Amino acid sequence: TPAAERPARTKPPMLIRLIPKVFYADIAVGLDLFVRCLGFEVLYEDASVWVLGRDGARVYLMQNAELAAQDRPELAIETDDIDAIYAEVAARAPEVLHPNLRSVQLRPWGAREFAVLDPTTVCVVFRQW
């Protein structure tokens, strides 16, 4: 719709979601973590990018060994039922449960969390407030 045809905004624009980009030297490692272990679906792929999603969560995976060597991120995904997500991940891929947070725990900041860790040390923390 051209700008002239849109109604004037009465409130500031809203940010909807932050979508991380994670680099892997071997994209198969990232696909294993997010698709097999965490139940994401491949929404798009080409020679350099894979867009994955599950419910409202999205992640871009990129194969680039140089950038993968520079950064191994920690990502957080908020959920409305951490116990169900934990049961699913623990049944599907118990080997990826993070050694320091391998079960749902109440954290000092008031959130309940558990985490997974892939062989390249990409960490995904699941959180429920």
C-alpha positions in Angstrom: 0.0 0.0 0.0 1.5 3.4 -0.9 2.3 5.6 2.0 -0.4 8.1 1.0 -3.1 5.5 1.3 -2.1 4.2 4.7 -3.8 5.6 7.8 -1.6 7.7 10.0 -0.1 5.8 12.9 -1.4 6.7 16.3 1.4 5.0 18.2 5.1 4.2 17.6 6.0 1.2 15.5 6.4 -2.0 17.4 9.4 -4.4 17.1 8.0 -7.9 16.7 11.0 -10.3 17.0 14.7 -10.5 16.9 16.1 -13.2 14.5 19.6 -14.3 15.1 22.1 -15.4 12.5 24.3 -18.3 13.5 27.5 -19.3 11.5 28.7 -22.9 11.2 31.8 -24.3 9.6 29.7 -27.4 8.9 26.1 -26.5 8.4 25.1 -30.1 9.1 25.9 -29.5 12.8 23.5 -26.6 13.0 20.8 -28.4 11.1 21.1 -31.3 13.5 20.7 -29.1 16.6 17.8 -27.0 15.4 15.9 -29.6 13.2 16.5 -33.0 14.8 17.1 -31.9 18.4 14.8 -28.9 18.7 12.1 -29.6 16.2 12.5 -26.6 13.9 11.5 -26.8 10.2 13.5 -25.6 7.2 11.5 -22.7 5.8 14.0 -21.7 3.2 17.4 -22.8 2.0 19.9 -21.9 -0.7 23.7 -22.3 -1.1 24.5 -19.9 1.8 21.5 -19.6 4.1 19.0 -21.8 5.9 16.0 -20.1 7.5 14.5 -22.3 10.2 11.4 -21.8 12.3 9.2 -23.3 14.9 6.1 -21.6 16.2 7.1 -17.9 16.5 10.9 -18.6 16.8 13.2 -18.1 13.8 16.9 -18.5 13.2 19.1 -18.1 10.1 22.0 -20.6 9.8 24.9 -19.6 7.6 27.8 -21.8 6.5 31.0 -19.8 6.9 34.0 -21.3 8.7 35.8 -18.0 9.2 32.9 -16.3 10.9 32.0 -19.5 12.8 35.5 -19.5 14.3 35.0 -16.0 15.6 31.8 -16.4 17.6 29.8 -19.2 19.2 26.6 -17.5 20.4 24.2 -18.1 23.3 20.6 -17.7 22.2 17.5 -17.7 24.4 14.0 -18.8 23.5 11.1 -17.9 25.8 8.3 -20.5 26.0 4.9 -20.7 27.7 5.5 -24.4 28.8 9.1 -25.1 29.7 8.3 -28.5 31.2 6.8 -29.7 27.9 9.7 -28.3 25.8 12.2 -29.9 28.2 10.4 -33.3 28.0 10.4 -33.1 24.2 14.1 -32.2 23.9 15.2 -34.7 26.6 13.3 -37.5 24.8 14.5 -36.4 21.3 18.1 -35.6 22.0 19.3 -36.0 25.6 22.9 -35.8 24.4 22.6 -32.0 23.7 21.4 -31.1 27.2 23.9 -28.6 28.5 26.1 -30.0 31.3 25.6 -26.9 33.4 21.8 -26.6 32.9 20.7 -30.1 31.9 17.3 -29.9 33.8 14.7 -27.2 34.4 16.0 -25.0 37.2 14.7 -21.8 38.8 17.3 -19.1 38.3 18.1 -16.3 40.7 16.4 -13.7 38.3 13.1 -15.6 38.6 13.0 -17.5 35.3 12.9 -21.3 34.9 15.5 -22.4 32.4 17.3 -25.3 30.8 19.8 -25.3 28.0 21.3 -27.3 25.1 24.8 -27.2 23.7 25.9 -28.4 20.3 29.4 -29.8 19.5 30.6 -26.3 18.4 29.4 -24.8 21.7 26.4 -22.9 20.3 24.1 -22.7 23.4 20.3 -22.4 23.3 18.7 -21.5 26.6 14.9 -22.2 27.0 13.3 -19.8 29.5 9.9 -19.4 31.0 9.1 -16.4 33.2 
